[in-house]
Amino acid sequence: MTYDQYFLTYSGIRLPLKMTGPLSADDIDNRNTWFGVKVDEEGRILLIHKRVYGAVELEHEYAYHPDGSLKEARITDHNDDDEDARILSFPAE
């Protein structure tokens, strides 16, 4: 999968995650752990993959209300035995 952006880590606990430490596509070739991000045409994060040794370890998928506020977050921990997504819903503001 190709990503729109690459990051070293994130900060905070609020969703969507705030990505920090931007990386270039060339930088990820030399890293064991990094985050790949897909964004929409408005720059909002749609998908985050935490990649560890090439495998997706953690996945966040986001959907937004028409006003731009977060509508839903689907979080999947691929290290978990059942790998079921945890779905969090947020009412419109």
Secondary structure in CASP SS format (residue, H / E / C, confidence):
PFRMAT SS
TARGET T0000
AUTHOR 0000-0000-0000
METHOD secondary structure of the structure
MODEL  1
M C 1.00
T C 1.00
Y C 1.00
D C 1.00
Q E 1.00
Y E 1.00
F E 1.00
L E 1.00
T E 1.00
Y E 1.00
S E 1.00
G C 1.00
I C 1.00
R C 1.00
L C 1.00
P C 1.00
L C 1.00
K E 1.00
M E 1.00
T E 1.00
G E 1.00
P E 1.00
L E 1.00
S C 1.00
A C 1.00
D C 1.00
D H 1.00
I H 1.00
D H 1.00
N H 1.00
R C 1.00
N C 1.00
T E 1.00
W E 1.00
F E 1.00
G E 1.00
V E 1.00
K E 1.00
V E 1.00
D C 1.00
E C 1.00
E C 1.00
G C 1.00
R C 1.00
I E 1.00
L E 1.00
L E 1.00
I E 1.00
H E 1.00
K E 1.00
R E 1.00
V E 1.00
Y C 1.00
G C 1.00
A E 1.00
V E 1.00
E E 1.00
L E 1.00
E E 1.00
H E 1.00
E E 1.00
Y E 1.00
A E 1.00
Y E 1.00
H C 1.00
P C 1.00
D C 1.00
G C 1.00
S C 1.00
L E 1.00
K E 1.00
E E 1.00
A E 1.00
R E 1.00
I E 1.00
T E 1.00
D E 1.00
H C 1.00
N C 1.00
D C 1.00
D C 1.00
D C 1.00
E C 1.00
D C 1.00
A C 1.00
R E 1.00
I E 1.00
L E 1.00
S E 1.00
F C 1.00
P C 1.00
A C 1.00
E C 1.00
END
